[in-house]
Amino acid sequence: MDLAATKLELAKRLLNTNDKNIINYLKAIFDTQENNWWENLPDEIKFSVEKGLKQSSKGETIPHAEMQKCYRKWLKK
């Protein structure tokens, strides 16, 4: 079945259903595709996030408590 025929078949099935779960599910799929926040990020941010994930998977992290000690002078109010 080609793309146009598949789209037509899906449109017919959607018009013939009253199942709110199916309609909400399809809406959520379309909304997710339209709001793909990762694709909208600048390349520099994507690179930074990916670099951080790689470092984390290698165990190259600093515990939160240790970082708090380093930045304590800025955290005091």
Secondary structure as GFF3:
##gff-version 3
##sequence-region A 1 77
A	DSSP	alpha_helix	3	16	.	.	.	ID=ss1
A	DSSP	alpha_helix	20	34	.	.	.	ID=ss2
A	DSSP	alpha_helix	37	40	.	.	.	ID=ss3
A	DSSP	alpha_helix	43	57	.	.	.	ID=ss4
A	DSSP	alpha_helix	64	70	.	.	.	ID=ss5
A	DSSP	alpha_helix	72	75	.	.	.	ID=ss6
###
